[in-house]
Every structure is written in structure tokens, then in C-alpha cells.
């Protein structure tokens, strides 16, 4: 599991596992529990690029980011570190 410390959201961190180019598991630490559980289940089994494309730029309450956007940022960082 990789860990990503979130910025600007109610969630404090995201733990996730990627196998190849597929998201295997996601866990949010904090945030709106039902929503973050839903996001985690929805992205499970999806291609990393598809998750990034769907979630990047989502804004929560005028914060300029959101838990889904932070997951996209975490996956972007994962991809960059794999290069």
C-alpha cells in the first residue's frame, strides 16, 4: 500500500494499491465516510488513467480540491514515481 497525505480536504490521507495499471484498493483516512467508501469501491478495478481522468479537478465546497481530486493527485504521483 502506498500512502498519500492529502491537502485541503477533510480526509487526512489516502492509502492505495496499484497493480500494473489497475487500482486494486483504496482507503481514505477521515473525510465523509460514506462518500469516501463509495469512491473507493467505485474505482476498484479501474485503470489508473481512467480514475485520474474522472476525478481530477473535482471541487468540494470551494476548496479548490476534494477527496476524489486528492486521489487523482495521489495516482498521478504514483505514475510519476514509476517512471
Secondary structure, DSSP 4 states (H G I P E B T S, - for coil): -EEEE-SSSSEEEEEEEEETTEEEEEEEEES-HHHHHHHHHHHTT-BHHHHHHHHTT--STTSS--HHHHHHHHHHHHHHHT-
